[in-house]
Amino acid sequence: MPVSNLKLTTIEVKRSFFRNLANIQGQFPALASSHDYYMALSYTVRDMLMARWVSTASEYTEKHSRTVAYLSAEFLMGPHLAINLLNLQVTDVVRQAMSELGLNLDELIKEEPEPGLGNGGLGRLAACFLDSMATLEIPSVGYGIRYEFGIFEQIIADGWQVEKTDKWLMKGNPWEIVRPDWAVEVKFGGYTERYEAENGTFIVHWVPGWQVKGVPYDTPILGYKNNTANTLRLWQAVAPESFNFSRFNEGDYYGAVEEKVASENLTKVLYPNDGPLQGKQLRLQQQYFFVSCSLQDMLRIMKTQKVHLDHFHEKFAVQLNDTHPAVAIAELMRLLIDEHKLEWDISWRVTQRTFSYTNHTLLPEALECWSIDLFGRLLPRLLEIIYEINDRFLEQIRPQCLLDSELIARMSLLGEQGDRQILRMAHLACVGSHAINGVAALHTELLKTDVLADFYSFWPQKFSNKTNGVTPRRWIALSNPRLSRVITEVIGDQWLSDLSQLKKLETKANNSTFQEKWYQAKLLNKHDFALILHDRTGVSVDPDSIFDVQVKRIHEYKRQHLNVLYIIALYQRLKSDPQFDIHPRTFIFAGKAAPGYHLAKLIIKLINSVGDMLNRDPTTRDKLKVVFLPNFNVSNGQLIYPVADLSEQISTAGKEASGTGNMKFAMNGALTIGTLDGANIEIREEVGAENFFLFGNTAEQVKQLSNSGYSPQEYYQNDSILKEAIDLIRSGFFSHGDPETFRDLTNNLIYSDPFQVLADFNAYYQCQEEVDAVYRDKSRWCRMSILNSARSGKFSSDRTISEYCQDIWKVEPVQIQTPDIDPFKLG
């Protein structure tokens, strides 16, 4: 990997900064706002990377490099300025230049809005993968949607989640470049026509009901300490004709812009609420829109490079990030057959060799299915192609199924859901891909034995595991500079591009001097974060307390309510037994609930209500604090992961595909309390069972308990600590005397409990007592913390991407030479 050798002086940085402030922002220092300064600095940094971006694209084009096309409905990138400074290795000189101008670099970095392009783990994983592909010099492009508004901005009002519009693009985005010349047309609705060509073949023509134009916006993705700058290409929907003069002249002023409004709604917001039919329709339109745009873009590149289309799979390795882009399989077939006149068999061979599919879920409701009626109305030609794919697939497997009609029905791309026919997108992804992977060892095993067992029985060679990873550049170096300095002082700075080198820290785990440095780095982070918490929530917390953290999407299977039940039980014990002694603990929660998910929103209300009561109680508030940090995102994650002492990874075993927050916590020295679920299993294997707080039923025990007729009422009645905690909620103690506020939540636990919260409560309670005892031994805790970081090298996304490249994509690195263009010498 060539090391970037951009040589800068503070004079050059300041000159470019003022040029951009004047020429782009149209401002001068006396009137410039802090946002103007942020924009000027961002354009200055963008100037530094543009030559790399151009050189990278040129090199890939010249060498006809096989390229990874990563299709994802989400890219939770996080802010760009700080990570670009890190990757360019110019943070110090830029900081000095800003200081000489009387500006604070850290304050300017805070001016950048969070790009609202993702929701949670799926989108953040995609972002980590783009970072690793650039760092490993893998030719790649990320394809997605340029959402005008993010999922939502979360505020907490009276303990409840309230959703506000996330206007992340309101003040512009200096990191993107629009490419209108590469816009494409996308069809929707209408009908199909068939006719016979002169050579006797049948041609199908899709006559659309309406069309939308997709315009690409490109963002450079830098590699760490090299010259690679790959591309994130996001599509925005616009009307083919933005203004109807005829309707305007007729006095129909709204009608004149109706098409524009309807078209642009397509990419307005990330993941609309898909409960109503309109929401489902918009979500399907979004998915088809971005995959059609992306595949047409790849075909444009093929034409530019004069590569014949039956070699498409040799030019592009296309990865489906879950089922959201699975419709791409049918769309590529349509483009090859209808638009470019390839034969079916050739097109299908190309398609299967092109696509690979990552499954991210074990929850049945998350395996996407579409109503055939809805799909047919929106995408009539694609429905015909899927019918054909299904007919040919079933003919292929029927001889091996013999008379097993149930097996054939289970594997069909078409199914029944209640009284309606559906399309199973996970099945389409399996049939149309040459590789299928899970994202943690247990997850992949459960795919093979349960969720996709039938497909595994036919194609075991397609299946493999690719345990997720996260980028250490953002999640250690950028998030935790204090700990990074402690590490670098001991083992040098090469660990950021080879995380396995952290293993060298093991020799320091018992060294008291190193332990104290390690401890102080964490403590100073906690002091800083305590100030932020007070500023944002009004709650004062003790940095010397255990920071017990659970931050992730709010969902029943992630079991934030198990954590809350333990907090209530702890509170009751402190109230009833004045002699009971615990180390002070601060419980920190963050995460968003889907707007239509009633129980998840009740969990948020309960967390805040419990916190409100405990934080005001003078008899316990020095021992227990509960804080909910609103609007969890990448920026807030960068604050939280470095301060955690204890990482709560307490999902029901067999429900979490992998998790990546668990990896970020471990890298930053947090100890994990968790079940044998997702990547927890591999984290425990790596860091050592003695450095992990394990509790709860295994996936197999969860299944057995469910099959034997799980009765949560028995656990409720037989565990006095658990019963008293639930009864306190039911009494209205945390809801101003109103017993109805949390009735749906407590009834769900007592009479249903689909994720076996009550079954695991006692084991969780006992394990938390062990946590308290171990934390009191400072040296032991520090040793365990150091070893968690030292042994987390496996969980770098660099390792994950290397495995994808070797086992699935068959893509080789392309080294980009140092660009000849010096942006500071231009003009």
C-alpha positions in Angstrom: 0.0 0.0 0.0 1.6 3.3 -1.0 1.6 5.9 1.7 -0.1 9.1 0.9 2.6 11.8 0.7 0.5 15.0 0.6 2.9 17.6 2.0 1.1 20.7 3.4 2.0 23.8 5.1 -0.3 25.9 7.2 0.1 28.7 4.7 -1.2 26.6 1.9 -4.2 25.4 4.0 -5.1 29.0 5.0 -4.8 30.3 1.4 -7.1 27.6 0.1 -9.5 28.1 3.1 -9.9 31.8 2.3 -10.2 31.1 -1.4 -13.1 28.7 -0.7 -14.7 31.0 1.8 -14.8 33.8 -0.8 -15.3 31.9 -4.0 -17.8 29.2 -2.9 -19.4 30.6 0.3 -19.3 34.2 -0.9 -18.2 35.4 2.5 -15.4 37.2 4.2 -14.3 36.8 7.9 -16.2 39.8 9.3 -19.6 38.3 8.2 -18.8 34.6 8.0 -20.8 32.2 10.3 -19.4 29.1 11.8 -21.2 27.1 9.1 -19.5 29.2 6.4 -16.1 28.3 8.0 -17.1 24.6 8.1 -18.0 24.7 4.5 -14.9 26.5 3.4 -12.7 24.0 5.3 -14.7 21.1 3.8 -14.1 22.4 0.3 -10.4 22.8 1.2 -10.1 19.2 2.3 -12.1 18.1 -0.8 -9.6 19.9 -2.9 -6.9 17.7 -1.4 -8.6 14.5 -2.3 -10.0 15.3 -5.8 -6.7 14.3 -7.5 -6.9 11.0 -5.8 -10.5 10.5 -6.9 -9.7 11.3 -10.5 -6.6 9.2 -10.6 -8.5 6.2 -9.1 -11.3 6.4 -11.6 -8.8 6.7 -14.4 -6.7 3.8 -13.3 -9.8 1.5 -12.9 -10.9 2.5 -16.4 -7.5 1.9 -18.0 -7.1 -1.5 -16.4 -10.7 -2.6 -16.8 -10.6 -3.5 -13.2 -13.1 -6.0 -11.8 -15.2 -3.9 -9.5 -17.4 -4.6 -6.5 -20.8 -2.9 -6.8 -22.3 -2.8 -3.3 -26.1 -2.4 -3.5 -27.6 -1.1 -0.2 -30.7 0.7 0.7 -28.8 2.4 3.5 -25.3 3.9 3.9 -24.9 5.3 7.4 -21.7 7.1 6.6 -21.4 9.5 9.5 -19.8 13.0 9.1 -17.0 13.2 6.4 -14.7 16.0 7.5 -12.9 14.4 10.4 -12.5 11.0 8.8 -11.1 12.5 5.6 -8.5 14.5 7.6 -7.5 11.3 9.3 -7.2 9.3 6.1 -5.3 12.0 4.4 -3.0 12.3 7.5 -3.4 16.1 7.6 -5.3 16.6 10.9 -2.4 18.2 12.7 -1.5 20.7 10.1 -5.1 21.7 9.5 -5.7 22.0 13.2 -2.7 24.3 13.4 -3.8 26.4 10.4 -7.3 26.9 11.9 -5.7 27.8 15.3 -3.6 30.5 13.6 -6.9 31.9 12.3 -8.5 31.9 15.7 -10.7 28.9 14.8 -11.1 25.6 16.7 -11.0 22.6 14.4 -13.1 20.5 16.8 -15.9 23.1 16.8 -15.8 23.2 13.0 -16.1 19.5 12.8 -19.2 19.7 15.0 -20.9 21.9 12.4 -21.2 19.0 10.0 -24.7 17.5 9.9 -25.1 13.8 10.1 -25.9 12.4 6.6 -29.3 10.9 6.9 -28.7 7.9 4.7 -29.3 5.0 7.1 -31.1 3.7 10.1 -28.9 1.3 12.0 -26.5 -1.6 11.8 -27.2 -2.5 8.1 -26.3 1.0 6.9 -23.4 1.4 9.2 -21.9 -1.9 8.1 -22.2 -0.8 4.5 -20.2 2.4 5.4 -17.5 0.4 7.2 -17.2 -1.9 4.2 -16.7 1.1 1.8 -14.0 2.4 4.2 -12.3 -1.0 4.2 -12.5 -1.5 0.4 -10.8 1.9 -0.1 -8.2 1.1 2.5 -7.5 -2.3 0.9 -7.4 -0.7 -2.5 -10.3 -2.8 -3.8 -12.1 -1.3 -6.9 -15.6 -0.6 -5.7 -18.6 1.6 -5.8 -21.4 1.8 -3.3 -24.9 2.3 -4.9 -27.9 3.6 -2.9 -30.4 6.4 -2.5 -29.8 10.1 -1.8 -32.6 10.5 0.7 -33.4 14.2 1.1 -34.6 13.5 4.7 -33.2 10.9 7.1 -35.3 8.4 9.0 -36.2 11.1 11.6 -34.6 13.2 14.3 -35.6 11.8 17.7 -36.5 14.0 20.5 -37.8 13.0 23.9 -40.9 14.8 25.2 -42.3 13.7 28.6 -40.4 10.5 28.2 -41.9 9.6 24.8 -40.1 9.4 21.5 -41.2 12.2 19.1 -40.2 12.1 15.5 -39.1 15.3 13.8 -37.9 15.8 10.2 -34.2 15.2 9.7 -33.2 18.1 7.4 -29.6 17.0 6.9 -29.3 18.6 3.4 -30.8 21.9 4.3 -27.5 23.8 4.2 -25.9 21.8 1.4 -23.4 19.0 1.2 -19.9 19.9 0.2 -18.7 16.3 -0.2 -20.9 15.4 -3.2 -20.8 16.1 -6.9 -23.9 15.8 -9.1 -23.5 14.0 -12.4 -26.6 15.0 -14.5 -25.0 13.7 -17.7 -25.3 10.2 -16.3 -28.9 10.4 -15.4 -31.1 7.4 -16.4 -34.8 6.7 -16.8 -36.8 4.3 -14.6 -40.1 2.8 -15.6 -43.2 2.1 -13.4 -46.7 0.8 -13.9 -48.3 0.4 -17.3 -48.4 -2.9 -19.2 -46.4 -5.1 -21.5 -46.7 -5.9 -25.2 -45.4 -8.9 -27.1 -44.5 -9.2 -30.7 -42.5 -11.4 -33.0 -39.2 -10.1 -34.4 -38.1 -10.8 -38.0 -35.8 -13.6 -36.8 -38.8 -15.4 -35.1 -37.9 -14.5 -31.5 -40.5 -13.0 -29.3 -39.9 -9.5 -28.0 -41.5 -8.0 -24.9 -41.9 -4.2 -24.7 -42.8 -2.6 -21.4 -45.1 0.4 -21.9 -44.8 2.3 -18.6 -47.5 4.2 -16.9 -45.0 6.8 -15.8 -41.2 7.3 -15.6 -38.8 8.8 -13.2 -35.3 10.1 -13.9 -32.5 9.1 -11.6 -29.7 11.6 -11.2 -26.4 10.3 -9.5 -24.6 12.2 -6.8 -21.1 11.0 -6.1 -19.1 11.2 -2.9 -15.5 10.2 -2.6 -14.6 7.5 -0.1 -10.9 7.7 0.9 -8.6 4.9 1.8 -6.4 5.2 4.9 -2.9 6.4 4.1 -3.1 5.5 0.4 -4.1 7.1 -2.8 -7.4 5.3 -3.4 -10.6 7.3 -3.5 -13.6 5.1 -4.4 -17.1 6.3 -5.0 -20.4 6.2 -3.2 -23.0 6.9 -5.9 -26.5 7.8 -4.6 -29.5 8.4 -6.8 -32.0 11.2 -6.5 -35.4 11.0 -8.3 -36.5 13.9 -10.4 -39.3 14.2 -13.0 -38.3 13.8 -16.6 -40.1 17.1 -17.2 -40.1 19.3 -14.1 -42.6 22.0 -15.3 -45.7 21.6 -17.5 -46.1 24.9 -19.3 -49.4 23.9 -20.9 -51.1 23.2 -17.6 -49.6 26.4 -16.2 -50.9 28.5 -19.1 -54.3 26.9 -18.6 -54.3 28.2 -15.0 -53.6 24.8 -13.4 -50.7 26.0 -11.3 -50.6 23.0 -9.0 -50.9 20.6 -11.9 -47.9 22.3 -13.6 -45.6 20.9 -11.0 -47.5 17.8 -10.0 -45.2 15.4 -11.9 -42.2 17.0 -10.3 -43.6 16.6 -6.8 -44.7 13.0 -7.3 -41.4 12.0 -8.8 -39.3 13.6 -6.1 -41.3 12.0 -3.3 -39.6 8.8 -4.3 -36.3 9.8 -2.6 -37.7 12.2 0.0 -37.3 10.1 3.1 -35.5 7.0 4.3 -37.8 4.0 4.9 -41.3 5.4 5.0 -43.7 3.8 7.5 -44.7 0.7 5.5 -47.8 -0.1 7.5 -50.2 1.6 5.1 -50.4 0.4 1.5 -49.0 3.7 0.3 -45.9 3.2 2.5 -45.4 -0.3 1.1 -45.7 1.0 -2.4 -43.2 3.8 -1.9 -40.7 1.4 -0.3 -41.0 -1.0 -3.3 -40.6 1.9 -5.6 -37.5 3.1 -3.8 -35.9 -0.3 -4.0 -36.6 -0.8 -7.7 -35.6 2.8 -8.5 -32.1 2.6 -7.0 -31.2 -0.9 -8.4 -32.5 0.0 -11.9 -30.5 3.2 -11.8 -27.4 1.3 -10.6 -27.6 -1.5 -13.1 -28.1 0.9 -16.0 -25.1 2.8 -14.7 -23.0 -0.4 -14.8 -24.1 -1.1 -18.3 -23.1 2.4 -19.3 -19.6 1.7 -17.9 -19.5 -1.5 -19.8 -20.3 0.3 -23.0 -17.7 3.0 -22.3 -15.1 0.3 -21.8 -16.3 -1.6 -24.8 -16.9 -4.8 -22.9 -19.5 -7.2 -24.3 -22.5 -7.6 -22.0 -22.2 -11.4 -21.8 -19.0 -10.6 -19.8 -20.9 -8.4 -17.3 -20.1 -10.8 -14.4 -16.4 -10.5 -15.2 -16.5 -6.7 -14.8 -18.8 -6.4 -11.8 -19.3 -8.4 -8.6 -22.6 -7.2 -7.3 -23.4 -7.7 -3.6 -27.0 -7.5 -2.3 -26.9 -6.1 1.2 -30.0 -8.0 2.5 -33.2 -8.4 0.4 -33.8 -4.7 -0.2 -32.0 -4.8 -3.5 -33.0 -8.3 -4.4 -35.2 -7.1 -7.2 -32.0 -6.3 -9.1 -31.9 -10.0 -10.1 -35.1 -9.6 -12.2 -34.1 -6.1 -13.4 -30.7 -7.3 -14.8 -32.5 -10.0 -16.6 -34.9 -7.5 -18.0 -32.2 -5.2 -19.2 -30.2 -8.0 -20.8 -33.2 -9.6 -22.5 -35.5 -6.8 -23.4 -33.1 -3.8 -23.8 -30.0 -5.6 -25.1 -31.6 -8.7 -26.8 -29.5 -11.4 -25.1 -30.9 -14.9 -24.9 -32.5 -16.1 -21.7 -30.0 -18.8 -20.9 -27.0 -16.5 -21.5 -28.6 -13.7 -19.4 -29.4 -16.1 -16.6 -25.9 -17.4 -16.5 -24.5 -13.9 -16.4 -27.0 -12.9 -13.7 -26.2 -15.8 -11.4 -22.5 -15.2 -11.7 -22.9 -11.5 -11.0 -24.9 -11.5 -7.8 -24.1 -12.6 -4.3 -26.5 -12.2 -1.3 -25.9 -11.3 2.3 -28.7 -12.3 4.7 -28.9 -10.0 7.8 -31.8 -11.4 9.7 -33.3 -14.4 11.4 -36.7 -12.7 12.1 -39.4 -14.0 9.7 -41.1 -10.6 9.6 -37.8 -9.1 8.3 -37.6 -11.4 5.3 -39.2 -9.2 2.7 -42.3 -10.3 0.9 -44.4 -8.3 -1.6 -48.0 -8.7 -2.5 -48.2 -10.0 -6.1 -51.0 -7.5 -6.7 -48.9 -4.5 -5.7 -45.8 -5.8 -7.4 -47.6 -6.5 -10.6 -49.2 -3.0 -10.7 -45.8 -1.3 -10.1 -43.5 -3.6 -12.0 -45.5 -5.7 -14.5 -42.6 -6.7 -16.7 -40.5 -7.8 -13.7 -43.3 -9.9 -12.3 -43.4 -11.8 -15.7 -39.7 -12.3 -15.4 -39.9 -13.6 -11.8 -42.7 -16.0 -12.9 -40.4 -17.3 -15.6 -37.4 -17.6 -13.2 -39.7 -19.5 -10.7 -41.0 -21.9 -13.4 -37.5 -22.8 -14.6 -36.2 -23.1 -11.0 -39.0 -25.4 -9.9 -38.5 -27.6 -13.0 -34.8 -27.8 -12.1 -35.4 -29.0 -8.5 -38.5 -31.1 -9.1 -36.6 -34.3 -10.0 -34.8 -34.1 -6.7 -38.0 -33.4 -4.8 -39.8 -36.4 -6.2 -43.3 -36.3 -4.8 -42.5 -33.8 -2.0 -45.0 -31.1 -3.0 -44.6 -29.3 0.4 -40.8 -28.9 -0.3 -41.5 -27.5 -3.7 -44.1 -25.1 -2.3 -41.7 -24.0 0.5 -38.9 -23.2 -2.1 -41.1 -21.5 -4.6 -40.5 -17.7 -5.1 -44.3 -17.4 -4.8 -46.2 -18.1 -1.6 -49.3 -17.5 0.4 -49.7 -15.1 3.3 -53.2 -15.1 4.7 -55.5 -14.6 1.7 -53.0 -13.1 -0.6 -50.2 -14.3 -2.9 -46.7 -13.0 -2.2 -43.3 -12.8 -3.7 -40.5 -14.0 -1.4 -37.5 -11.8 -2.0 -35.1 -13.9 0.0 -35.9 -16.8 -2.2 -35.3 -14.7 -5.3 -31.9 -13.7 -3.8 -31.0 -17.3 -3.2 -31.9 -18.5 -6.6 -30.4 -15.7 -8.5 -27.0 -15.5 -6.7 -23.9 -17.7 -6.8 -23.1 -17.1 -3.2 -25.1 -16.7 0.0 -23.6 -15.7 3.3 -24.5 -15.0 6.9 -22.8 -12.5 9.1 -21.8 -14.5 12.2 -21.0 -18.1 12.8 -24.2 -18.9 14.7 -26.3 -16.8 12.2 -24.9 -18.7 9.2 -25.5 -22.0 10.9 -29.1 -21.1 11.6 -29.6 -20.0 8.0 -28.4 -23.5 7.0 -30.5 -25.4 9.5 -33.6 -23.2 9.7 -34.3 -20.0 7.7 -32.8 -21.1 4.4 -32.5 -24.9 5.1 -34.2 -26.0 2.0 -31.9 -24.0 -0.2 -28.8 -25.2 1.7 -29.9 -28.8 1.1 -29.8 -28.1 -2.7 -26.8 -25.8 -2.9 -24.5 -26.2 0.2 -21.6 -24.9 -1.9 -23.3 -21.5 -2.1 -23.3 -20.9 1.6 -20.5 -19.4 3.7 -20.0 -17.3 6.8 -18.6 -13.8 6.7 -18.6 -12.5 10.2 -19.2 -8.7 10.2 -16.5 -6.2 11.2 -16.2 -2.5 11.8 -13.5 0.0 10.7 -11.0 0.9 13.4 -10.3 4.2 11.7 -13.6 5.7 12.7 -14.4 3.5 15.7 -11.1 3.8 17.5 -8.8 6.4 16.0 -11.4 9.0 15.4 -13.7 8.2 18.3 -11.1 7.5 20.9 -7.9 9.6 20.3 -6.8 9.2 24.0 -6.9 5.4 23.9 -5.3 5.5 20.4 -2.4 7.4 21.7 -1.9 4.9 24.6 -1.9 2.1 22.1 0.4 3.8 19.6 3.0 4.6 22.3 3.4 0.9 22.9 3.0 -0.8 19.5 3.4 1.9 16.9 0.8 3.2 14.5 0.5 0.3 12.0 -2.4 -1.3 13.9 -4.9 1.0 12.2 -4.4 -0.8 8.9 -3.7 -4.2 10.5 -5.8 -4.6 13.6 -4.4 -8.0 14.5 -1.3 -6.0 15.8 -3.4 -5.1 18.8 -2.5 -8.6 20.1 0.9 -7.1 21.1 -1.0 -5.3 23.9 -1.4 -8.6 25.7 2.1 -8.4 27.1 1.1 -5.2 28.9 -2.2 -6.4 30.4 -0.6 -7.1 33.8 1.6 -4.0 33.8 0.4 -1.7 36.5 1.8 1.4 34.8 0.1 0.6 31.5 -3.1 -0.3 33.3 -3.1 3.2 34.9 -2.6 4.9 31.5 -5.4 2.7 30.1 -7.7 3.5 33.1 -7.0 7.3 32.9 -7.8 7.4 29.2 -11.2 5.9 29.9 -11.8 8.1 32.9 -11.0 11.3 31.0 -13.4 10.2 28.3 -16.1 9.6 30.9 -15.6 13.1 32.4 -16.0 14.7 29.0 -19.1 12.6 28.2 -20.6 13.4 31.6 -20.6 17.1 30.6 -22.3 16.3 27.3 -24.9 14.2 29.0 -25.7 17.0 31.4 -25.9 19.5 28.6 -28.3 17.3 26.5 -30.4 15.7 29.2 -30.0 17.7 32.4 -28.9 14.6 34.3 -25.6 14.8 36.3 -23.7 11.5 36.4 -20.6 10.4 38.3 -17.7 9.6 36.0 -16.3 7.2 38.7 -19.5 5.1 38.4 -19.7 2.1 36.1 -20.9 3.3 32.8 -23.3 0.5 31.8 -24.3 1.1 28.2 -27.0 -0.3 25.9 -27.2 1.6 22.6 -28.9 0.1 19.6 -32.2 0.1 17.8 -35.1 -0.3 20.2 -36.7 -3.7 19.6 -38.2 -6.4 21.8 -35.6 -9.0 20.7 -32.8 -6.7 21.7 -34.4 -6.7 25.2 -33.8 -3.2 26.6 -36.7 -4.1 28.9 -34.7 -6.9 30.5 -32.1 -4.3 31.4 -34.8 -2.0 32.8 -36.3 -4.9 34.9 -32.8 -5.4 36.5 -32.5 -1.7 37.2 -35.9 -1.7 39.0 -34.9 -4.8 41.0 -31.7 -3.1 42.0 -33.6 0.0 43.0 -36.1 -2.0 45.1 -33.2 -3.8 46.9 -31.5 -0.6 47.7 -34.7 0.8 49.1 -35.5 -2.2 51.2 -32.1 -3.0 52.5 -30.0 0.0 53.7 -27.0 -2.2 54.2 -27.0 -3.4 50.6 -23.8 -2.0 48.9 -23.1 -1.7 45.2 -20.6 0.2 43.2 -22.3 3.3 41.8 -23.7 2.6 38.3 -24.9 4.8 35.5 -27.1 3.1 33.0 -27.0 4.8 29.6 -29.5 4.0 26.8 -29.8 5.3 23.3 -31.7 4.2 20.2 -34.6 4.8 18.0 -37.9 2.9 17.7 -39.7 2.5 14.4 -42.5 5.1 14.4 -45.2 2.5 14.2 -43.7 0.1 16.7 -45.9 0.6 19.8 -44.1 -1.7 22.3 -40.7 -0.3 21.3 -41.9 3.2 22.0 -43.3 2.0 25.3 -39.9 0.7 26.2 -38.4 4.1 25.6 -41.1 5.7 27.8 -40.4 3.2 30.5 -36.6 3.8 30.4 -37.2 7.5 30.8 -39.9 7.1 33.5 -37.7 4.9 35.6 -34.8 7.3 35.1 -36.9 10.2 36.1 -37.9 8.5 39.4 -34.5 7.1 40.3 -32.5 10.2 39.4 -34.7 12.3 41.8 -34.7 9.8 44.7 -32.2 11.2 47.3 -31.8 7.7 48.9 -30.5 6.1 45.7 -29.4 8.7 43.2 -25.8 8.5 44.4 -25.8 4.8 43.6 -28.1 4.6 40.5 -28.6 6.9 37.5 -30.5 6.1 34.3 -30.0 8.3 31.2 -31.5 8.1 27.7 -29.5 10.0 25.1 -31.8 11.1 22.3 -31.2 10.8 18.6 -28.6 8.0 18.5 -26.5 8.2 15.3 -22.9 7.8 14.2 -21.8 11.1 15.8 -23.3 10.1 19.2 -21.9 6.6 18.8 -18.4 8.1 18.5 -19.0 9.7 21.9 -20.5 6.7 23.6 -18.4 3.7 22.6 -15.2 5.1 24.2 -16.8 5.7 27.6 -18.5 2.4 28.2 -17.3 0.1 31.0 -19.9 -2.5 30.4 -21.5 -3.3 27.0 -25.0 -4.7 27.1 -25.5 -7.4 24.4 -28.5 -9.2 25.8 -30.6 -10.1 22.8 -32.5 -13.4 22.8 -30.1 -16.1 21.6 -30.7 -17.0 18.0 -32.3 -13.7 17.1 -29.5 -11.3 16.4 -27.7 -11.9 13.1 -24.4 -10.5 14.2 -24.3 -7.1 15.8 -21.5 -4.6 15.2 -22.0 -2.4 18.3 -20.7 -5.3 20.4 -17.4 -5.1 18.3 -17.0 -1.3 18.7 -17.4 -1.6 22.5 -14.9 -4.4 22.7 -12.3 -2.6 20.6 -12.6 0.4 23.0 -12.0 -1.7 26.1 -15.6 -2.3 27.3 -16.4 -5.7 28.8 -19.4 -7.5 27.5 -22.4 -8.9 29.4 -24.3 -11.0 26.9 -26.0 -14.1 25.6 -24.5 -16.6 23.1 -26.1 -14.7 20.2 -24.8 -13.3 16.9 -21.1 -12.3 17.0 -21.1 -12.4 20.8 -20.1 -16.0 20.5 -17.0 -15.2 18.4 -16.1 -12.2 20.6 -16.2 -14.5 23.6 -14.0 -17.0 21.8 -11.5 -14.3 20.9 -11.3 -12.4 24.2 -11.5 -15.4 26.4 -14.5 -16.8 28.4 -12.9 -15.4 31.6 -13.1 -11.8 30.1 -16.8 -12.0 29.1 -19.9 -12.0 31.4 -22.1 -14.8 30.0 -25.7 -15.5 30.9 -28.9 -16.9 29.5 -30.3 -19.7 27.4 -28.6 -20.8 24.2 -30.3 -20.7 20.9 -31.1 -24.4 21.1 -32.5 -23.9 24.7 -34.6 -21.0 23.5 -36.0 -23.2 20.7 -36.7 -26.1 23.1 -38.4 -23.9 25.6 -40.6 -22.4 22.9 -41.5 -25.8 21.5 -42.3 -27.2 25.0 -44.9 -24.5 25.6 -43.1 -21.6 27.3 -45.1 -20.1 30.1 -43.8 -16.7 31.2 -46.4 -16.6 33.9 -44.6 -19.4 35.8 -41.4 -17.4 35.8 -43.3 -14.3 36.9 -45.0 -16.2 39.8 -42.0 -18.2 41.0 -39.3 -15.4 41.0 -40.1 -12.9 43.8 -37.5 -10.4 42.6 -38.9 -10.4 39.1 -42.5 -10.3 40.2 -41.9 -7.3 42.4 -40.2 -5.4 39.6 -43.0 -6.0 37.2 -45.7 -5.3 39.8 -44.1 -2.0 40.6 -44.5 -1.0 36.9 -48.1 -2.3 36.9 -48.9 -0.3 40.0 -48.3 3.0 38.2 -45.3 3.8 40.3 -43.4 5.0 37.3 -46.4 6.6 35.6 -47.7 9.1 38.1 -50.1 6.5 39.5 -51.6 5.5 36.2 -51.6 1.6 36.0 -52.6 1.7 32.3 -49.5 3.5 30.8 -47.4 0.4 30.6 -50.2 -2.2 30.7 -49.5 -3.4 27.1 -45.8 -3.9 27.9 -46.3 -5.8 31.2 -49.1 -7.9 29.7 -46.9 -8.8 26.8 -44.2 -10.0 29.2 -46.5 -12.0 31.5 -48.8 -13.6 29.0 -46.7 -13.8 25.8 -43.0 -12.8 26.2 -42.0 -13.8 22.6 -38.3 -13.1 23.3 -38.2 -14.9 26.7 -37.2 -12.0 28.8 -38.5 -13.6 31.9 -36.8 -16.9 31.3 -33.4 -15.2 31.3 -34.0 -12.7 34.1 -32.6 -14.6 37.0 -29.4 -15.6 35.1 -29.0 -11.9 34.1 -29.5 -10.7 37.6 -26.9 -13.1 39.0 -24.4 -12.2 36.2 -24.8 -8.5 37.0 -23.8 -9.2 40.6 -20.6 -10.7 39.2 -20.0 -7.6 37.2 -20.2 -5.5 40.4 -17.8 -7.7 42.2 -15.2 -7.7 39.4 -15.3 -3.9 38.9 -14.3 -3.4 42.5 -11.0 -5.0 41.7 -9.5 -2.2 39.6 -6.5 -4.1 38.4 -8.5 -7.1 37.4 -11.0 -5.0 35.5 -8.2 -3.1 33.7 -6.6 -6.3 32.7 -9.8 -7.7 31.2 -10.4 -4.4 29.5 -7.0 -4.4 27.9 -7.4 -8.0 26.7 -10.8 -7.2 25.2 -9.1 -4.6 23.0 -6.0 -6.6 22.3 -8.0 -9.6 21.1 -10.5 -7.7 19.0 -8.4 -7.7 15.8 -10.7 -10.3 14.1 -13.5 -7.8 14.1 -12.0 -5.3 11.7 -14.0 -4.8 8.6 -10.7 -5.1 6.7 -10.7 -8.8 7.6 -14.3 -9.2 6.5 -13.7 -7.5 3.2 -10.6 -9.6 2.6 -12.7 -12.7 3.0 -15.4 -11.4 0.6 -12.7 -10.6 -2.0 -11.1 -14.0 -1.7 -14.1 -16.3 -1.4 -17.0 -14.6 -3.1 -16.0 -11.6 -5.3 -12.7 -12.8 -6.7 -11.5 -9.1 -6.8 -7.8 -8.1 -6.6 -6.4 -4.8 -5.2 -5.4 -2.1 -7.7 -2.7 0.2 -6.5 -3.2 3.9 -7.3 0.0 5.8 -7.8 0.5 9.2 -6.3 -1.5 11.8 -8.2 0.5 14.3 -10.2 -1.9 17.2 -9.5 -1.2 19.4 -6.6 -4.5 21.2 -5.7 -2.6 24.0 -3.9 -0.6 24.9 -7.0 -3.5 25.3 -9.3 -4.5 28.8 -10.3 
